[in-house]
Amino acid sequence: MSQQRTAIVTGAARGIGAAVARRLSSDGHAVAVIDLDEDACAGTVDAITTAGGKAIAVGADVSDEEAVTAAYARVEAELGAPTILVNNAGIIRDNMLFKMSVAEWDAVMNVHLRGAFLMSRGAQKHMVDAKFGRIVNLSSTSALGNRGQANYSAAKAGLQGFTKTLAIELGKFGITANAIAPGFIETEMTAATAARVGVDYEDFKKFSAQQIPVARVGQPEDIAATASFLTSEESGFVSGQVIYVAGGPKD
Ligand SMILES: NC(=O)c1ccc[n+]([C@@H]2O[C@H](COP(=O)([O-])OP(=O)(O)OC[C@H]3O[C@@H](n4cnc5c(N)ncnc54)[C@H](O)[C@@H]3O)[C@@H](O)[C@H]2O)c1
């Protein structure tokens, strides 16, 4: 087992974030489960503690500077200085460009980009002090362009540039930064997309699986396994990379 560290996973009340939080706990780390509503984190925290791990629930909007500062104070006091950060919190506000509102644009930019910036800035001092850090940002195959997602694809492409810059700035302190770009993963986010386009979710998954070389849609655990590697001690020479976890190659 790797050295026990304190890990933060944002947007970890459900979906990919919850799976990442559970996996980092089984890797031996104490985990701060951050999401908008502290109560909504209970399921993830219970799953971890029932399995013998250590976790706390922290309610914070990652795009709110004060909330992020308060969240770091709690994590440091209750679990110790965090040296693993997974920026997973995300939202979609899909619309075709001609119908997209400024509010839809700003909401997506704020959670993904401002959120990842505030959380990473908060983490870096702990990581520099420890001379060890692992930052993983959740991008998406939508970074390559996706109809109806001008805001989301721009944010997810932006996260790739952000990741590469963190890798360059922080590498000499033993800190790596990488991005995971998932394809179709079975979560409430893809269920909401199916609902928006008026397709039954089972049919939506079946249709999507037909376009994927490994002939299935992804599960949150597929992303958690990749995050486990990228946050491990042994991944220290992998930095500034974007790993597409999409059941097939992406450009
Ligand atoms: N599901 C997919 O197919 C897929 C594909 C590519 C990328 N992603 C990315 O993976 C990440 C997780 O996606 P998911 O499918 O698990 O989504 P999800 O909607 O199931 O979960 C996202 C979580 O983030 C939380 N969140 C949203 N805004 C927040 C904020 N401001 N502060 C704190 N928490 C916030 C939500 O409350 C929710 O619990 C997202 O960044 C998403 O863009 C998902």
The ligand as an SDF file (V2000), in Angstrom:
LIG
                    3D

 44 48  0  0  0  0  0  0  0  0999 V2000
  -20.2690   11.4070  -17.2510 N   0  0  0  0  0  0  0  0  0  0  0  0
  -19.5240   11.5690  -18.3230 C   0  0  0  0  0  0  0  0  0  0  0  0
  -19.7550   10.9200  -19.3610 O   0  0  0  0  0  0  0  0  0  0  0  0
  -18.3610   12.5300  -18.3200 C   0  0  0  0  0  0  0  0  0  0  0  0
  -17.5690   12.5790  -19.4660 C   0  0  0  0  0  0  0  0  0  0  0  0
  -16.4860   13.4490  -19.4890 C   0  0  0  0  0  0  0  0  0  0  0  0
  -16.2000   14.2440  -18.4080 C   0  0  0  0  0  0  0  0  0  0  0  0
  -16.9950   14.2020  -17.3020 N   0  0  0  0  0  0  0  0  0  0  0  0
  -16.6350   15.0810  -16.1930 C   0  0  0  0  0  0  0  0  0  0  0  0
  -16.4480   14.2990  -15.0300 O   0  0  0  0  0  0  0  0  0  0  0  0
  -16.8200   15.0590  -13.8820 C   0  0  0  0  0  0  0  0  0  0  0  0
  -17.8570   14.3030  -13.0690 C   0  0  0  0  0  0  0  0  0  0  0  0
  -18.9800   14.0420  -13.8860 O   0  0  0  0  0  0  0  0  0  0  0  0
  -20.2110   13.1170  -13.4570 P   0  0  0  0  0  0  0  0  0  0  0  0
  -20.7000   12.4750  -14.6810 O   0  0  0  0  0  0  0  0  0  0  0  0
  -19.8450   12.2990  -12.2770 O   0  0  0  0  0  0  0  0  0  0  0  0
  -21.2630   14.2760  -13.0680 O   0  0  0  0  0  0  0  0  0  0  0  0
  -22.4300   14.3240  -11.9830 P   0  0  0  0  0  0  0  0  0  0  0  0
  -23.3300   15.4060  -12.4610 O   0  0  0  0  0  0  0  0  0  0  0  0
  -22.9930   12.9740  -11.7190 O   0  0  0  0  0  0  0  0  0  0  0  0
  -21.6500   14.7910  -10.6640 O   0  0  0  0  0  0  0  0  0  0  0  0
  -21.0270   16.0440  -10.5810 C   0  0  0  0  0  0  0  0  0  0  0  0
  -20.9490   16.4570   -9.1300 C   0  0  0  0  0  0  0  0  0  0  0  0
  -20.3110   17.7430   -9.0770 O   0  0  0  0  0  0  0  0  0  0  0  0
  -21.0060   18.5320   -8.1320 C   0  0  0  0  0  0  0  0  0  0  0  0
  -20.8180   19.9550   -8.3800 N   0  0  0  0  0  0  0  0  0  0  0  0
  -21.3350   20.6880   -9.3970 C   0  0  0  0  0  0  0  0  0  0  0  0
  -20.9970   21.9790   -9.2650 N   0  0  0  0  0  0  0  0  0  0  0  0
  -20.2310   22.0770   -8.1540 C   0  0  0  0  0  0  0  0  0  0  0  0
  -19.5980   23.1490   -7.5100 C   0  0  0  0  0  0  0  0  0  0  0  0
  -19.6670   24.4060   -7.9830 N   0  0  0  0  0  0  0  0  0  0  0  0
  -18.8990   22.9000   -6.3780 N   0  0  0  0  0  0  0  0  0  0  0  0
  -18.8300   21.6380   -5.8710 C   0  0  0  0  0  0  0  0  0  0  0  0
  -19.4110   20.5650   -6.4520 N   0  0  0  0  0  0  0  0  0  0  0  0
  -20.1160   20.7960   -7.5870 C   0  0  0  0  0  0  0  0  0  0  0  0
  -22.4600   18.1110   -8.2760 C   0  0  0  0  0  0  0  0  0  0  0  0
  -23.2450   18.4850   -7.1580 O   0  0  0  0  0  0  0  0  0  0  0  0
  -22.3210   16.6080   -8.4690 C   0  0  0  0  0  0  0  0  0  0  0  0
  -22.3570   15.9030   -7.2420 O   0  0  0  0  0  0  0  0  0  0  0  0
  -17.3010   16.4080  -14.4020 C   0  0  0  0  0  0  0  0  0  0  0  0
  -16.2470   17.3350  -14.3880 O   0  0  0  0  0  0  0  0  0  0  0  0
  -17.6940   16.0960  -15.8260 C   0  0  0  0  0  0  0  0  0  0  0  0
  -17.6650   17.2380  -16.6420 O   0  0  0  0  0  0  0  0  0  0  0  0
  -18.0730   13.3560  -17.2370 C   0  0  0  0  0  0  0  0  0  0  0  0
  1  2  1  0
  2  3  2  0
  2  4  1  0
  4  5  1  0
  4 44  2  0
  5  6  2  0
  6  7  1  0
  7  8  2  0
  8  9  1  0
  8 44  1  0
  9 10  1  0
  9 42  1  0
 10 11  1  0
 11 12  1  0
 11 40  1  0
 12 13  1  0
 13 14  1  0
 14 15  2  0
 14 16  1  0
 14 17  1  0
 17 18  1  0
 18 19  2  0
 18 20  1  0
 18 21  1  0
 21 22  1  0
 22 23  1  0
 23 24  1  0
 23 38  1  0
 24 25  1  0
 25 26  1  0
 25 36  1  0
 26 27  1  0
 26 35  1  0
 27 28  2  0
 28 29  1  0
 29 30  1  0
 29 35  2  0
 30 31  1  0
 30 32  2  0
 32 33  1  0
 33 34  2  0
 34 35  1  0
 36 37  1  0
 36 38  1  0
 38 39  1  0
 40 41  1  0
 40 42  1  0
 42 43  1  0
M  CHG  2   8   1  16  -1
M  END
$$$$
